[in-house]
Amino acid sequence: MKTKARVVLYTKTNCSLCEKMKAQIKLANCDELYSLEEVDIERDAELFALYQYEVPVLSIDGHDAFRYRLTAEDFRRAIQKASDQGSTIS
């Protein structure tokens, strides 16, 4: 049985690349394979220090998988792989 991958999008306010990444995630049309959490790095000093110049960063099951850009096809492929490997939501 496939399980949902845990996807975290690290973002910040007024980030056009973040909006483009969210649009590609939506275009992938595989919502049933993952749960998405958006995290604003400006609300956490540690995350801000880590990702200040890196957003957007997309993490899949705790591993930073994409930075700056991604395509719907690349996202779908990564999510399917994570789901097939039996990833779980913690």
N, C-alpha and C positions, 0 to 999 in steps of 0.2 A: 504494500500500500504506500502510495506517495504521501509525503507529509509536506506541509507548507514551510517554505524557506522564510527566515526572518530577515527582512530587508530594512536597513536604516539609511535614510538620506540625510546627510549632514549638509545644512544649508544656512543661509543668512538672508536678512532683509535686502530687497532690491538687487537680487542676484539674477541677472538674465540667463546665465548658464544653468542655474538651478531650475528656472522655469522651463527651459528647453529640455533638461534631463527629465523632469516630471512629465512633460508631454510625450517623450519617447517611451517612458515606462507605461503610460496609459495606452499608447499605440501598440504596445506589445500584445495587448489583449490576452493576458494570462493571469488575471487577478486570482483565480482559484488556486494558484501555485505558491502564493506568498502573502505575507502580511507586511504592510508598509508602515513605518514610523518615520515621521519627519522630525529632525532635531535641529533647532536653531542654535548654532554655535555661539551666538552672541549672548546667550543666556547662561553660559557656563564658561568660566575663566579657563579651565583646563582644556576644554574642547576648542575654545577660541585660540589658545596658544598652539594647539596641535594642528588645527585646520585653517587658521586665519587666511593663508594665501592659497589654499588648496580646494576650496569649495567650487562646485559640489563634489562630495565624495559619497559613493554608494557602497555600503557594506552589505554583504550577503553572509548570513550566519557567522557574523563576527570577523569576517575578513574583508578588508577594503578591496573591492573588486573593480571599481571604475572611479576615475577622477575626471573632472571637467566636462567630458562628453561621453555619450554612448548612443548607440542606435537601438531601435526597438528589437531588431533581430539579435543583436549581441545580448541584450537584456534577457530576451526570451530563452536563448540558448543557455545562458548562465543559470537562470532560474530552473529550467528543466533539469540541468545537470545537478544542481543542489537538491532538488526534489527527488531525483532518481537515487541519489546517494543516501537518502533517508535522513536528511537534516530535520531537526526539530526546533520548535519555538521554545525558548527558555522563559 
